[in-house]
Structure formats: C-alpha cells, structure tokens
Amino acid sequence: MDRNDLTRRQFIAAASAGSLAAVASGTIPAYGNITKKAGKLAILGGKPVRKNKSWPRWPYWDENVVNSIVKTTKSRIWCRIQSKSGTVPTFEKKFAELIGTKYCVATGSGTQALHTCVEALGIDAGDEVITSPYTDPGTIASILSARVLPVLADLDRESYQLDPDDVERRITENTKAIMPVHMMGQPCNMDRIMAIAKKHNLKVIEDAAQAHLAEYKGKKLGTIGDLGCFSFQSSKTIACGEGGAVIGNDEELMDKCYTVHNHGTSRRGRTEVAGPKYRMNEFEAAVLLGQWGGIEERFARRNENAAHLTSRLKDVPGIFPQKLYEGTASGSFYIYAMTYRKEYFNNADRNKFLKALSAEGVSLGAYIGQGLHKEPWVEHILSSKVYKKMYSKKRLREYREQNRCPNCDKVCREMVMVWASGPLLGTKKDMDDIADAILKVYENRDKLSSI
C-alpha cells in the first residue's frame, strides 16, 4: 500500500501496529548480515562501521516552536489562571484528545503528576503503593511525598517490566494502589495487573512517563488504569524541558486532581484540601503546542525504525531485544532496549562490548546502574521519625528484609540501549549501522578480551 494513499491515522496504525506484529511473528527477514566478513574491530585498528556521522538531535524544535513561544511572550499570559483559552488549557484539551480520554490536568513534571494522583486518590501515611525498582527516582518520590511506603516488586527479566506474580505476593492489608511503570515506552502486562487490582480492590496509577502514544490491546497507555501520568522532560519523545500531565475519564476524580495540583484550590475558587502548587506554566505548553503537527509522524517513524532494527537483531546470538507482551500494538520507543548476555560473547563483560561498539561509531548505554531497592533512600525512610510513627516496627523490619529484587539486579547488569528519542528518528541506514556494528563485535567476540 502506498503511503500517499493512507490517512495520517491509517499510516500510523500500519507503521506501528503492523511493523511490531510482523516482528513478533518473525515474518520480517534479516537484512545485510555481515558476519563472516566483518573485518577487524575499529578499537584494534580496523575501519569503523560508522564514521563522522551524526544522529538526529533531541529535543526537537523548529520555527513553529519558536513562534509559539514568542506569541505567548507577547500575550503577557504567562500563567494558566490568567486565561481559560491560554496555552495550558489548550494543551490539556489537545492532549486528552490525542490520548483518547475526556480530561487532562497539566503539571510541572511527571513526578508532580504522579504525586497529584496519589493525593487525589486519598492514599495517605500508613498506606502502601507497589511499583517498580527499575525506574526514574521520580516514581518513588511521588509516593514518598505523600509519606506512603513504596513497595518495590521485582521484574520480568526479559521485558524489564513489573512481574505481576511478584506484585501480587507483595500485597498487604495496607496496599492501596499499584503504580506500573511502562519502561522504555513499552506496555507492562496490563491485563494481569488490572486483574490483580480488581481482585484486591486496588487503584492503578499508570506511570506512562516514557510511553506517549504507545498502545496495548486497543487502548493508549495511561488510559487503562484509574489515572495515567506522562512526563514532558527534555529527553522524552514529546518534550518541553520539564512538564507533566494526568489523564482520566472520571470527572470527579480528575476534578480532585485539578484541586490538588492547584495548591488545594478547586475550580470553584475554594481552598478545599492540602495541595502543592504543581501548575504547568504557559511557556511549557507553548513549546508543546508548537511541535504538535509532527508528533504522530515522529511516533510512527520510531516504530518503523524499531521494527527494522529488531528484524536485524533477532537472530544475533546473545542479543535479545526487549520482550513485548501480546497485545502490544506500538511503543513510544523512548529507549530501544536489549539484553546483552556475555556468555555468547566469549564472556566479555558489558563494558568491553560497549567500548568496542563505541569505536565502531555506535554508542550504546547501560541506562540504570542499580535498582532503586539498593539506593540510600530506603534506610533514610526506615530511620525517619515520620515512617516510624506511621508504620509498625514489625512492618519496617519486614520491609527491609523483603527489599530484594534479583531479576532487577540482572537487568541492571545486562541491559544495553539506544537512547531513542533522537536516534530512532534516523534513516534505515542508521539502524543498519547499529545492527552491523553489533554483528561485527559478535563476529570478533574472541578479540574482546584484549580490549
């Protein structure tokens, strides 16, 4: 089918859902396998796969973004409360429509969006929320800010997402919600998570900070749970430097989110609850609105390139692209992630693999160094006066003893990634360079010990 014959929405569906489905079924052939003729590693004096080539830069901007900021500056409407038709209220309407919900409340960050949800749902000191140890600290900060206990469940090693079985094992009488994190912009196993939540009468707050426009079983991420949260921090696939949003369909609940984020003051002008001041400013929304015309095309291009890269890597021994759950139609590909198993590379540790790739002109990273269950905040809260008052000695002791996530530890040691917000907007040739470099290193795996 010629792309010119497709509507924009049909094209996105064909590019993302169709490409990912083809990858999952194994029907896309591998391209340009260079093994057996890879040549000498560049780090050992050979010719690099990619030389003097740049990647698409990020965050995105063009003259439309600049003009939108200038227009806002000249309007002197710099705060959302100055106008019901300013950039923030306009963005809220357009983002809700884009994701497919009735309501949106824009905030100053994704962390603020998550904390707003915790407060709006009435989750309070003495309660517990189950979430992932493999995420940005902002996820747990949103729970800690409400003096709630973040309970960290382990991962599925291949998808890097929360393991639903471990989530269910960690539910206590004080558990009030699950906060699944759609890591790398790919869906968690939401069928299982929602079933667990229903069984135990728990709320679900989707941390979709990395997952703009990603789709699971016919629904956009963020629309499956009770509330969904996004980030527009500068690295995200829709970015304005900082910024966040809460989305939902429950008018009463979303009204509570508005009240919480507006320092406890409702749309009726009454200060009704305790709340922080988390309002998005008009300049952040201006940056977002200025790039609106290309958001869906960039999303589709990332999905096309990710599908191509996966097709090239799917048969490379020791390289396992992130597992996608059945029903995953598309991902944001904030990060293109894969597992590196050193036993297939002559037991060369990950750092040597990454060094060799970098010399080939392809720089991959390791992302999160260690899970949040191993960070100092754990002992900080266990020794704090507030948590000692709100939680029993027995519960805090159990929390320390049970704070182990061995699969997360493995993921932290094994995962490598392409920071995709910019690079995955490149050409098919750019994707081939990534795959060719990895294949070249694999072909020369017996030389890695000398690096």
C-alpha positions as CSV (number, residue, x, y, z in Angstrom):
1,M,0.0,0.0,0.0
2,D,1.4,3.4,-1.0
3,R,1.9,5.7,1.9
4,N,0.3,8.6,0.0
5,D,-2.9,6.6,-0.1
6,L,-3.2,6.4,3.6
7,T,-4.6,8.9,6.0
8,R,-2.3,10.1,8.8
9,R,-4.1,7.8,11.3
10,Q,-4.1,4.8,9.0
11,F,-0.4,5.3,8.3
12,I,0.5,5.4,12.0
13,A,-1.6,2.3,12.6
14,A,0.1,0.5,9.7
15,A,3.6,1.7,10.6
16,S,3.4,0.9,14.3
17,A,1.0,-2.0,14.8
18,G,1.8,-3.7,11.6
19,S,5.5,-3.5,11.9
20,L,5.6,-4.7,15.5
21,A,3.2,-7.5,14.7
22,A,5.5,-8.6,11.9
23,V,8.5,-8.6,14.1
24,A,6.6,-10.6,16.8
25,S,5.6,-13.2,14.2
26,G,9.1,-13.4,12.7
27,T,7.9,-12.5,9.2
28,I,10.3,-9.6,8.6
29,P,13.6,-11.0,7.2
30,A,17.0,-10.1,8.5
31,Y,18.9,-7.6,6.3
32,G,22.6,-7.4,5.4
33,N,24.1,-10.0,7.7
34,I,27.7,-9.1,7.7
35,T,29.0,-11.9,9.9
36,K,32.0,-13.9,8.4
37,K,33.1,-10.7,6.7
38,A,33.0,-8.2,9.4
39,G,36.7,-7.2,9.4
40,K,38.9,-6.1,12.2
41,L,37.4,-4.2,15.2
42,A,37.9,-0.5,15.0
43,I,39.2,-0.4,18.6
44,L,42.0,-2.7,17.4
45,G,42.8,-0.7,14.3
46,G,40.1,-1.7,11.9
47,K,37.8,0.5,9.9
48,P,34.7,1.6,11.9
49,V,31.2,0.8,10.7
50,R,30.1,4.3,11.1
51,K,32.5,7.3,10.8
52,N,31.8,11.0,11.1
53,K,28.0,10.5,11.0
54,S,25.7,12.3,13.4
55,W,22.3,11.2,14.8
56,P,19.1,13.3,14.8
57,R,19.4,15.7,17.7
58,W,17.0,16.0,20.6
59,P,14.9,17.7,21.9
60,Y,13.0,18.7,18.7
61,W,12.4,22.2,17.7
62,D,11.6,24.2,14.6
63,E,10.3,27.7,13.8
64,N,6.8,26.7,14.8
65,V,8.1,26.1,18.4
66,V,9.9,29.4,18.4
67,N,6.9,31.3,17.1
68,S,4.7,29.7,19.7
69,I,7.0,30.9,22.5
70,V,7.2,34.4,21.0
71,K,3.4,34.6,20.7
72,T,3.0,33.5,24.4
73,T,5.6,36.0,25.5
74,K,3.9,38.9,23.7
75,S,0.5,37.9,25.0
76,R,1.6,38.5,28.6
77,I,-0.5,35.5,29.6
78,W,2.2,33.5,31.3
79,C,0.2,31.6,33.9
80,R,-2.7,29.2,33.4
81,I,-5.0,31.0,35.7
82,Q,-4.9,34.2,33.6
83,S,-7.0,32.7,30.7
84,K,-9.3,29.8,30.1
85,S,-8.0,29.8,26.5
86,G,-4.3,30.1,27.2
87,T,-1.7,27.6,26.1
88,V,-2.1,25.3,29.1
89,P,-5.9,24.8,28.9
90,T,-5.5,24.4,25.1
91,F,-2.8,21.8,25.5
92,E,-4.9,19.9,28.1
93,K,-7.7,19.6,25.6
94,K,-5.5,18.6,22.7
95,F,-3.5,16.0,24.8
96,A,-6.7,14.4,26.1
97,E,-8.0,14.1,22.6
98,L,-4.6,12.7,21.4
99,I,-4.5,10.0,24.1
100,G,-8.3,9.3,24.0
101,T,-9.5,10.5,27.4
102,K,-12.1,13.0,28.4
103,Y,-9.9,15.1,30.8
104,C,-6.3,16.2,31.3
105,V,-4.6,18.2,34.0
106,A,-1.2,19.6,33.1
107,T,1.6,19.8,35.7
108,G,5.1,21.0,36.1
109,S,6.7,17.5,35.8
110,G,5.8,13.8,35.5
111,T,6.7,13.4,39.2
112,Q,4.2,16.1,40.1
113,A,1.6,14.3,38.0
114,L,2.1,11.0,39.9
115,H,2.1,12.7,43.3
116,T,-1.1,14.6,42.4
117,C,-2.7,11.2,41.6
118,V,-1.6,9.7,44.9
119,E,-3.1,12.6,46.8
120,A,-6.3,12.8,44.7
121,L,-7.0,9.1,45.4
122,G,-6.7,9.6,49.1
123,I,-3.7,7.4,49.6
124,D,-2.1,8.6,52.8
125,A,0.5,8.0,55.5
126,G,0.3,4.4,56.7
127,D,-0.7,3.1,53.2
128,E,1.4,1.3,50.6
129,V,1.8,1.5,46.9
130,I,3.5,-1.2,44.8
131,T,5.8,-0.1,42.0
132,S,9.0,-0.9,40.1
133,P,12.6,-0.6,41.3
134,Y,13.7,-0.1,37.7
135,T,12.6,3.4,37.0
136,D,13.4,7.1,37.5
137,P,13.5,8.2,41.2
138,G,10.6,10.4,40.4
139,T,8.3,7.4,40.5
140,I,9.0,6.7,44.2
141,A,9.4,10.4,45.0
142,S,5.7,10.8,44.2
143,I,4.8,8.1,46.8
144,L,7.3,9.3,49.4
145,S,6.0,12.9,49.1
146,A,2.6,11.6,50.5
147,R,4.5,9.8,53.3
148,V,3.3,6.5,51.8
149,L,5.5,3.4,51.7
150,P,6.8,2.5,48.1
151,V,6.9,-1.3,47.9
152,L,9.2,-2.5,45.1
153,A,8.2,-5.6,43.3
154,D,10.7,-7.5,41.0
155,L,10.8,-7.5,37.2
156,D,10.2,-9.9,34.4
157,R,13.8,-10.2,33.3
158,E,13.0,-10.1,29.5
159,S,10.5,-7.3,29.4
160,Y,12.1,-5.1,32.2
161,Q,8.5,-4.6,33.4
162,L,6.9,-5.4,36.7
163,D,6.4,-9.1,37.3
164,P,2.6,-9.4,38.1
165,D,3.2,-12.5,40.2
166,D,5.7,-10.7,42.4
167,V,3.3,-7.7,42.6
168,E,0.6,-10.0,44.0
169,R,3.0,-11.6,46.5
170,R,3.8,-8.2,48.0
171,I,0.2,-7.0,48.6
172,T,-0.6,-6.4,52.3
173,E,-3.7,-5.1,54.2
174,N,-2.2,-1.6,53.8
175,T,-1.8,-1.8,50.0
176,K,-3.9,0.8,48.3
177,A,-2.6,1.0,44.7
178,I,-0.3,-0.4,42.0
179,M,1.8,2.0,40.0
180,P,3.1,0.1,36.9
181,V,5.8,1.8,35.0
182,H,5.8,1.4,31.2
183,M,9.6,1.1,30.9
184,M,11.3,2.2,27.6
185,G,7.8,3.3,26.5
186,Q,6.5,-0.3,26.1
187,P,3.4,-1.7,27.8
188,C,3.5,-3.6,31.1
189,N,1.4,-6.8,31.3
190,M,-1.7,-4.7,32.0
191,D,-4.2,-7.5,31.7
192,R,-2.6,-9.2,34.7
193,I,-2.1,-6.0,36.6
194,M,-5.7,-4.9,36.2
195,A,-6.9,-8.4,37.1
196,I,-4.8,-8.3,40.3
197,A,-6.1,-4.8,41.1
198,K,-9.7,-5.8,40.7
199,K,-9.2,-9.0,42.8
200,H,-7.7,-7.0,45.7
201,N,-9.7,-3.8,45.3
202,L,-6.7,-1.6,44.4
203,K,-6.3,1.5,42.4
204,V,-4.0,1.6,39.4
205,I,-1.9,4.7,38.5
206,E,-0.1,4.2,35.3
207,D,3.4,5.8,35.1
208,A,3.4,6.3,31.4
209,A,6.1,9.0,31.6
210,Q,8.1,7.3,28.8
211,A,5.1,5.9,26.9
212,H,3.4,8.7,24.9
213,L,1.0,7.3,22.3
214,A,2.0,3.6,22.9
215,E,-0.9,1.2,22.5
216,Y,-1.9,-2.0,24.3
217,K,-4.9,-4.1,23.2
218,G,-6.6,-1.2,21.5
219,K,-6.0,1.3,24.3
220,K,-3.4,4.0,24.7
221,L,-1.1,3.6,27.7
222,G,-2.3,5.8,30.5
223,T,-6.0,5.1,29.7
224,I,-6.2,1.6,31.2
225,G,-5.8,2.3,34.9
226,D,-7.7,4.7,37.1
227,L,-5.4,7.5,36.2
228,G,-2.4,7.9,33.8
229,C,0.6,10.1,34.1
230,F,3.1,11.5,31.5
231,S,6.3,13.4,31.5
232,F,7.5,16.0,29.0
233,Q,11.0,16.3,30.4
234,S,13.6,17.2,27.7
235,S,14.6,13.6,26.9
236,K,11.0,12.4,26.4
237,T,9.5,11.7,22.9
238,I,7.2,14.7,23.5
239,A,9.3,17.3,25.3
240,C,9.2,20.8,26.7
241,G,12.1,20.8,29.2
242,E,10.0,19.9,32.1
243,G,6.3,19.3,32.4
244,G,3.8,16.5,33.0
245,A,0.1,15.6,32.7
246,V,-2.6,13.5,34.4
247,I,-5.3,12.0,32.2
248,G,-8.5,10.2,33.1
249,N,-12.2,9.7,32.3
250,D,-13.7,10.1,35.8
251,E,-14.8,13.7,36.0
252,E,-15.0,13.7,39.8
253,L,-11.6,12.2,40.2
254,M,-10.0,14.5,37.6
255,D,-11.6,17.4,39.4
256,K,-9.8,16.3,42.5
257,C,-6.5,16.1,40.6
258,Y,-7.1,19.7,39.5
259,T,-7.7,20.8,43.1
260,V,-4.6,19.0,44.4
261,H,-2.3,20.5,41.7
262,N,-3.7,24.0,42.2
263,H,-2.4,24.3,45.8
264,G,-5.7,22.7,47.1
265,T,-7.9,25.3,45.4
266,S,-10.8,23.9,43.3
267,R,-12.2,25.2,40.1
268,R,-14.9,26.8,42.2
269,G,-12.3,29.0,43.8
270,R,-12.4,27.5,47.3
271,T,-9.3,26.2,49.1
272,E,-10.6,22.7,49.9
273,V,-7.7,20.4,50.6
274,A,-3.9,20.4,51.3
275,G,-2.2,20.6,48.0
276,P,1.1,21.7,46.4
277,K,1.4,24.2,43.5
278,Y,2.1,22.0,40.5
279,R,0.6,24.0,37.7
280,M,2.3,23.8,34.2
281,N,3.3,27.3,33.0
282,E,2.2,28.8,29.7
283,F,5.7,28.6,28.2
284,E,6.0,24.9,28.6
285,A,2.6,24.4,27.0
286,A,3.7,26.8,24.2
287,V,6.7,24.6,23.4
288,L,4.4,21.5,23.3
289,L,1.8,23.1,21.1
290,G,4.5,24.4,18.7
291,Q,5.6,20.9,17.8
292,W,2.1,19.4,17.6
293,G,1.9,18.9,13.9
294,G,4.7,16.4,13.8
295,I,4.1,14.3,16.9
296,E,2.3,11.4,15.3
297,E,4.7,11.2,12.3
298,R,7.7,11.1,14.6
299,F,6.0,8.4,16.7
300,A,5.3,6.3,13.5
301,R,8.9,6.7,12.3
302,R,10.3,5.5,15.6
303,N,8.1,2.4,15.4
304,E,9.2,1.7,11.8
305,N,12.8,2.0,12.7
306,A,12.5,0.0,15.8
307,A,10.8,-2.8,13.8
308,H,13.6,-2.7,11.3
309,L,16.3,-2.8,14.0
310,T,14.6,-5.7,15.7
311,S,14.4,-7.6,12.5
312,R,18.1,-7.2,12.1
313,L,19.0,-8.2,15.6
314,K,16.5,-11.0,16.3
315,D,19.0,-13.7,15.2
316,V,22.1,-12.3,16.7
317,P,23.3,-14.7,19.4
318,G,23.5,-13.1,22.8
319,I,21.4,-10.0,21.9
320,F,17.7,-10.1,22.9
321,P,15.6,-7.1,22.1
322,Q,13.1,-6.1,24.9
323,K,10.2,-8.6,25.1
324,L,6.9,-7.1,24.1
325,Y,3.7,-8.5,25.7
326,E,1.0,-9.9,23.5
327,G,-1.3,-7.1,22.6
328,T,1.5,-4.5,22.2
329,A,0.5,-2.6,19.1
330,S,3.0,0.2,19.3
331,G,5.5,1.7,21.7
332,S,6.9,5.2,22.2
333,F,10.5,3.8,21.9
334,Y,11.8,6.4,24.3
335,I,14.6,3.9,24.6
336,Y,15.3,0.9,22.3
337,A,16.5,-1.7,24.8
338,M,18.1,-5.1,24.5
339,T,19.7,-7.6,26.8
340,Y,23.4,-8.4,26.4
341,R,24.4,-11.9,27.5
342,K,28.1,-12.1,27.9
343,E,28.3,-15.9,27.7
344,Y,27.6,-15.6,23.9
345,F,30.5,-13.0,23.6
346,N,33.3,-15.1,25.0
347,N,32.4,-14.0,28.5
348,A,33.4,-10.4,27.7
349,D,31.8,-8.0,30.2
350,R,29.3,-5.5,29.1
351,N,31.8,-2.6,29.3
352,K,34.1,-4.2,26.8
353,F,31.2,-4.8,24.5
354,L,30.1,-1.1,24.8
355,K,33.7,0.1,24.3
356,A,34.1,-1.9,21.1
357,L,30.7,-0.6,19.8
358,S,31.7,3.0,20.5
359,A,34.8,2.6,18.4
360,E,32.6,1.4,15.6
361,G,30.7,4.8,15.8
362,V,27.7,3.4,17.6
363,S,27.4,4.4,21.2
364,L,25.0,2.4,23.3
365,G,24.5,2.9,27.0
366,A,23.6,0.9,30.1
367,Y,20.8,3.1,31.4
368,I,20.0,2.4,35.1
369,G,23.1,1.4,37.1
370,Q,21.3,-0.2,40.0
371,G,17.7,-0.6,41.1
372,L,16.0,1.8,43.5
373,H,15.8,-1.0,46.1
374,K,19.6,-0.6,46.5
375,E,19.6,3.2,46.9
376,P,20.2,5.1,50.2
377,W,16.6,6.4,50.4
378,V,15.5,3.0,51.8
379,E,17.5,3.4,55.0
380,H,16.6,7.1,55.2
381,I,12.9,6.5,55.5
382,L,13.3,3.4,57.7
383,S,15.1,5.6,60.2
384,S,12.9,8.7,59.8
385,K,10.6,9.9,62.6
386,V,7.6,10.1,60.2
387,Y,7.8,6.5,59.0
388,K,8.5,5.2,62.5
389,K,5.3,6.9,63.6
390,M,3.2,5.7,60.7
391,Y,4.4,2.1,60.3
392,S,4.9,-0.6,62.9
393,K,8.4,-1.8,63.8
394,K,7.4,-5.2,62.5
395,R,6.3,-3.8,59.1
396,L,9.5,-1.7,58.7
397,R,11.6,-4.7,59.6
398,E,9.8,-6.9,57.1
399,Y,10.2,-4.2,54.5
400,R,14.0,-4.1,54.9
401,E,14.2,-8.0,54.8
402,Q,11.9,-8.3,51.8
403,N,13.5,-5.5,49.8
404,R,15.2,-7.8,47.3
405,C,14.7,-7.8,43.5
406,P,17.2,-10.3,41.9
407,N,15.7,-10.0,38.4
408,C,16.1,-6.3,38.6
409,D,19.7,-6.8,39.5
410,K,20.2,-8.9,36.5
411,V,18.6,-6.4,34.2
412,C,20.8,-3.6,35.5
413,R,23.9,-5.8,34.7
414,E,22.7,-7.0,31.3
415,M,20.6,-4.3,29.6
416,V,22.0,-2.0,26.8
417,M,20.1,0.6,25.0
418,V,19.9,3.1,22.2
419,W,18.7,6.5,23.6
420,A,15.9,6.6,21.0
421,S,14.1,9.9,21.2
422,G,16.6,11.3,18.7
423,P,18.5,8.4,17.1
424,L,15.4,6.4,16.2
425,L,14.3,9.3,14.0
426,G,17.1,8.5,11.7
427,T,17.2,6.5,8.5
428,K,17.0,2.8,7.8
429,K,20.7,3.1,7.1
430,D,21.3,4.5,10.6
431,M,19.5,1.4,12.0
432,D,21.6,-0.8,9.8
433,D,24.8,0.8,11.2
434,I,23.7,-0.1,14.7
435,A,23.0,-3.7,13.7
436,D,26.1,-4.0,11.6
437,A,28.3,-2.8,14.5
438,I,26.7,-5.3,16.9
439,L,27.2,-8.1,14.4
440,K,30.8,-7.0,13.8
441,V,31.5,-7.1,17.5
442,Y,29.9,-10.5,17.8
443,E,32.0,-11.9,14.9
444,N,35.1,-10.6,16.7
445,R,34.0,-11.7,20.2
446,D,37.2,-13.7,20.7
447,K,39.1,-10.4,20.5
448,L,37.1,-8.6,23.2
449,S,39.4,-9.9,26.0
450,S,42.3,-7.9,24.6
451,I,40.4,-4.6,24.8
